[in-house]
């Protein structure tokens, strides 16, 4: 789901949303809620935050390294580190970047290879820097503050406070799907009496502003929760 959202953002924002902006703006782009605030793929993270040109430059660097640098154990190690970074956030850790730099530095290559690498690396650095200025401006929406407060309360285990903040956000933005879905997710974790009360309020707010786009998901989640209460075993089907 996160990869899908990152690809979608890369297409809709080909110049990127700005380095580091995914962590603070992720809830704007989520097609469904997930807690991760960093993209678990270095190429996708570059594409979404710094733009498609920067991502293509990064891919060109990797292809050049694969094709022009002679085989060695250092080359294999560097490629393995980068490959893992394509499916995780490991390349955001300084220690891993130092390991990658050491592996690359110990690889052998001709003068033409180094010249090409320096050219592509310089272009990549310039594109990343430019993405700070080409990123679209984000003004705080009316629901930003209560939505973020709701997520903080949820992280602290205060689910009732999380629902109250989510209701505030929902009242300000009743037609934003992720806000509605988040409010339902919080309400499901409350005791039955409170859950029913808050769920009714959520539905009333949303029903007065259009069709519920997550009716089937919410009904299925509620049924699974009820099953887990009866059996004592969470239903993950």
C-alpha positions as CSV (number, residue, x, y, z in Angstrom):
1,X,0.0,0.0,0.0
2,X,2.8,2.4,0.9
3,X,4.6,1.6,-2.4
4,X,1.4,2.3,-4.3
5,X,1.0,5.7,-2.6
6,X,4.6,6.6,-3.3
7,X,4.2,5.7,-7.0
8,X,1.0,7.7,-7.2
9,X,2.6,10.7,-5.6
10,X,5.6,10.4,-8.0
11,X,3.2,10.6,-10.9
12,X,1.0,13.5,-9.6
13,X,4.1,15.4,-8.3
14,X,6.9,14.6,-10.8
15,X,9.2,17.3,-9.3
16,X,8.6,15.8,-5.8
17,X,6.9,17.0,-2.7
18,X,10.1,18.1,-1.1
19,X,12.9,16.2,0.8
20,X,11.7,15.1,4.2
21,X,8.1,16.1,3.5
22,X,6.7,12.6,3.3
23,X,7.1,12.1,7.0
24,X,5.0,15.2,7.9
25,X,2.5,15.0,5.0
26,X,2.0,11.2,4.7
27,X,-1.6,11.3,5.9
28,X,-2.5,13.5,2.9
29,X,-1.5,10.8,0.5
30,X,-2.5,7.6,2.3
31,X,-5.0,5.5,0.4
32,X,-5.5,3.6,3.7
33,X,-4.1,4.1,7.2
34,X,-0.6,2.7,8.1
35,X,1.7,3.9,10.8
36,X,5.0,4.0,8.8
37,X,6.1,7.6,8.2
38,X,9.1,6.8,6.0
39,X,8.9,5.1,2.6
40,X,10.6,1.7,2.8
41,X,12.3,2.0,-0.5
42,X,15.2,4.4,-1.4
43,X,14.3,4.8,-5.1
44,X,10.6,5.4,-4.4
45,X,11.5,7.8,-1.6
46,X,13.7,9.8,-3.9
47,X,11.0,9.8,-6.6
48,X,8.2,10.9,-4.2
49,X,10.2,13.5,-2.3
50,X,12.9,14.7,-4.8
51,X,11.1,14.1,-8.1
52,X,11.3,11.7,-11.0
53,X,14.5,13.3,-12.5
54,X,16.4,12.7,-9.3
55,X,15.1,9.1,-9.2
56,X,16.2,8.5,-12.8
57,X,19.6,9.9,-12.0
58,X,20.0,7.6,-9.0
59,X,19.0,4.6,-11.2
60,X,21.5,5.7,-13.9
61,X,24.2,5.7,-11.2
62,X,23.3,2.2,-10.2
63,X,23.2,0.9,-13.8
64,X,26.6,2.6,-14.5
65,X,28.1,0.9,-11.4
66,X,26.7,-2.5,-12.4
67,X,27.9,-2.4,-16.0
68,X,31.2,-0.5,-15.9
69,X,32.8,-1.5,-12.6
70,X,34.7,-4.8,-12.7
71,X,33.5,-7.7,-10.6
72,X,34.8,-7.9,-7.0
73,X,33.5,-8.8,-3.6
74,X,33.3,-5.0,-2.8
75,X,31.0,-4.5,-5.8
76,X,28.8,-7.4,-4.7
77,X,28.6,-6.0,-1.1
78,X,27.7,-2.5,-2.4
79,X,24.9,-3.9,-4.6
80,X,23.6,-6.0,-1.7
81,X,23.5,-3.0,0.6
82,X,21.7,-0.9,-2.1
83,X,19.3,-3.8,-2.9
84,X,18.2,-4.0,0.7
85,X,17.7,-0.3,0.7
86,X,15.2,-0.8,-2.1
87,X,12.8,-2.6,0.2
88,X,13.6,-1.0,3.6
89,X,14.8,2.3,5.2
90,X,18.3,1.1,5.8
91,X,19.8,3.7,3.5
92,X,18.6,6.4,5.8
93,X,21.0,5.3,8.5
94,X,24.4,7.0,8.5
95,X,26.2,3.8,9.5
96,X,24.8,2.0,6.5
97,X,25.7,4.8,4.1
98,X,29.3,4.7,5.5
99,X,29.4,1.0,4.8
100,X,28.1,1.6,1.2
101,X,30.7,4.4,0.7
102,X,33.5,2.1,1.8
103,X,32.4,-0.7,-0.5
104,X,32.2,1.7,-3.5
105,X,35.6,3.3,-2.7
106,X,37.3,-0.1,-2.8
107,X,35.9,-0.9,-6.2
108,X,38.2,-0.5,-9.2
109,X,37.3,1.5,-12.2
110,X,38.8,3.5,-15.0
111,X,39.1,7.2,-15.3
112,X,36.0,7.4,-17.6
113,X,33.9,5.5,-15.1
114,X,34.9,7.9,-12.3
115,X,34.2,10.9,-14.6
116,X,30.7,9.5,-15.4
117,X,30.0,8.8,-11.7
118,X,31.1,12.3,-10.6
119,X,28.8,13.8,-13.4
120,X,25.8,11.8,-12.4
121,X,26.4,12.3,-8.7
122,X,26.7,16.1,-9.2
123,X,23.5,16.1,-11.2
124,X,21.7,14.1,-8.5
125,X,22.9,16.5,-5.8
126,X,21.7,19.5,-7.8
127,X,18.3,17.9,-8.5
128,X,17.8,17.1,-4.8
129,X,18.7,20.6,-3.9
130,X,16.3,22.1,-6.5
131,X,13.5,19.9,-5.2
132,X,13.5,22.0,-2.0
133,X,12.4,25.0,-4.1
134,X,10.1,23.2,-6.7
135,X,8.1,21.4,-4.0
136,X,4.5,22.5,-3.8
137,X,3.7,24.7,-0.8
138,X,1.6,23.0,1.9
139,X,-0.7,25.2,3.9
140,X,-2.2,23.6,7.0
141,X,-5.6,22.3,6.4
142,X,-8.3,23.0,9.0
143,X,-8.2,19.4,10.1
144,X,-4.4,19.0,10.4
145,X,-4.1,19.9,14.1
146,X,-6.8,17.7,15.5
147,X,-5.9,14.8,13.2
148,X,-2.3,14.9,14.3
149,X,-3.4,15.2,18.0
150,X,-5.6,12.1,17.4
151,X,-2.6,10.1,16.2
152,X,-0.5,11.2,19.1
153,X,-3.2,10.2,21.6
154,X,-3.6,6.9,19.8
155,X,0.2,6.3,20.1
156,X,-0.1,7.0,23.8
157,X,-2.9,4.4,24.2
158,X,-5.6,7.0,25.0
159,X,-8.1,5.8,22.4
160,X,-11.1,7.8,23.7
161,X,-9.1,11.1,23.3
162,X,-8.0,9.9,19.9
163,X,-11.6,9.4,18.9
164,X,-12.6,12.9,20.2
165,X,-9.7,14.6,18.3
166,X,-10.7,12.5,15.2
167,X,-14.3,13.7,15.5
168,X,-13.1,17.3,15.6
169,X,-11.1,16.6,12.4
170,X,-14.0,14.9,10.8
171,X,-16.3,17.8,11.5
172,X,-13.9,20.1,9.8
173,X,-13.3,17.7,6.8
174,X,-16.2,15.3,6.6
175,X,-15.4,14.3,3.0
176,X,-11.7,13.5,3.4
177,X,-11.7,9.6,3.3
178,X,-8.5,9.1,5.5
179,X,-10.0,11.3,8.3
180,X,-13.2,9.3,8.3
181,X,-11.4,6.0,8.1
182,X,-9.1,7.0,11.0
183,X,-12.0,8.0,13.2
184,X,-13.6,4.5,12.6
185,X,-10.3,2.7,13.3
186,X,-10.0,4.6,16.7
187,X,-13.6,3.9,17.6
188,X,-13.3,0.2,17.0
189,X,-10.8,-0.1,19.8
190,X,-13.1,1.3,22.5
191,X,-15.3,-0.7,24.9
192,X,-18.6,-1.8,23.3
193,X,-20.7,0.9,24.9
194,X,-18.4,3.8,24.0
195,X,-17.7,2.2,20.6
196,X,-21.3,2.3,19.6
197,X,-21.8,5.8,20.8
198,X,-18.9,7.2,19.0
199,X,-19.5,5.1,15.9
200,X,-23.0,6.6,15.7
201,X,-21.6,10.1,15.9
202,X,-19.0,9.4,13.2
203,X,-21.7,8.0,10.9
204,X,-24.0,10.9,11.5
205,X,-21.3,13.5,10.7
206,X,-20.3,11.6,7.6
207,X,-23.8,10.7,6.4
208,X,-24.8,14.4,6.4
209,X,-22.0,15.1,3.9
210,X,-22.3,12.3,1.3
211,X,-22.0,8.6,0.8
212,X,-19.7,6.6,3.1
213,X,-16.9,5.3,0.9
214,X,-15.7,2.8,3.5
215,X,-19.0,1.3,4.5
216,X,-17.9,-2.3,3.5
217,X,-14.5,-2.0,5.2
218,X,-16.0,-0.6,8.4
219,X,-18.7,-3.3,8.5
220,X,-16.1,-6.0,8.0
221,X,-13.8,-4.6,10.7
222,X,-16.7,-4.4,13.2
223,X,-17.7,-8.0,12.5
224,X,-14.1,-9.1,13.0
225,X,-13.9,-7.2,16.3
226,X,-17.2,-8.8,17.5
227,X,-15.9,-12.3,16.5
228,X,-12.6,-11.7,18.4
229,X,-14.6,-10.7,21.5
230,X,-16.7,-13.9,21.4
231,X,-13.8,-16.3,20.6
232,X,-10.9,-14.5,22.3
233,X,-8.9,-15.0,19.1
234,X,-8.4,-12.0,16.8
235,X,-10.0,-12.6,13.4
236,X,-7.3,-11.6,10.8
237,X,-9.0,-13.1,7.7
